[in-house]
Amino acid sequence: MSQDNAAREGHWAKTRTLTFGVLIVWFIFSFVVHWFAQSLNEMSFLGFPLGYYMAVQGSLAVFVLLIVFSNWRQDAIDHEFGFGEDE
């Protein structure tokens, strides 16, 4: 296998792992947290029932952080394998 091919394989492996990780976190905060909203409402966060807070604002905040993290991490992966924008 050539070095270029090895770099592509390594880049794709890390990108795929990142993608699956992001999708798992997205699934948890899109569906799983809301499935347990009734149980979560027994706890409170900033004076609001936790299930309500996660439905209204918490999940959205996690999604924004997830976007920032995935872009930052993908940029690091691209630079690691020489596929960055400035290369």
N, C-alpha and C positions, 0 to 999 in steps of 0.2 A: 504494500500500500504506500503510495507517495505521501510526502509530508503534507501537501495541500489537501489530499483526501483525508488524512488523519486529522488535520485541523478542522475540516468540515464535520467529520464524525464527532469529534470532541465538542465542537460548538453546538451541534444539534442535540447531543446527549444532555448537555447542561441546560440548553434552552427548553427541551422537553421536560426535564425535571422541574424547572422553574414554572413552566406552564401548568403542569399537574398540581404543583403545590398551591399556586394561585387559585386554580379551579376548586381545590378542596376547601381552602379558606372561604372562597366566595360561596360555595354550597352551604357551608356551615352557617355563615351569617345571613344567607338568603332564606334558607329553609329550616334548618335544625333549630336555630335559636327561636324562631317563631312558632315551631311546633310545640315548644316547651314554654310558651309565653305565660300560660296560666300558672305554672310552677314558679316561673321567674318573678311573677308579680308579688310573691310573698316577700321578696327582697326589694329594697329601694336604692335608687341612685340619684343623687341631687334632689331628693324629695319626691321623686316620681317612682312609680312601680317599675321595676327593672324590665319586665316584658314590654311595657308601654314605651319606655325610653329606647330600648333596642329597636322597636318597630319604627319609631318616629325619627330618631336621630342617631342612635348608636351604630346601626348597621351602615348607614350612609357615611358616617365618619370612618368606619373600618374600610369601606370601599374606596374612599379617597386615599387613605393610607396605603391600601393594597395597590392602587395604581402607581403611587409615588414609589413604593418599594419595588414593584416589578419593573418599572422603567429604569430605576437606579441599578438594579441587579442585572438586567439585560444589557445595559450599557457597559457594565463591568465585564460581562461575558464576551460581548463583542470586542472590546479592547484586548482582552486576554488572548483571543484567537486571531487578532489582526483584522477584524471586520468592522472596526469603529469608523465613524463618519470622517474623522480626520486622518485616516490611514490610506 
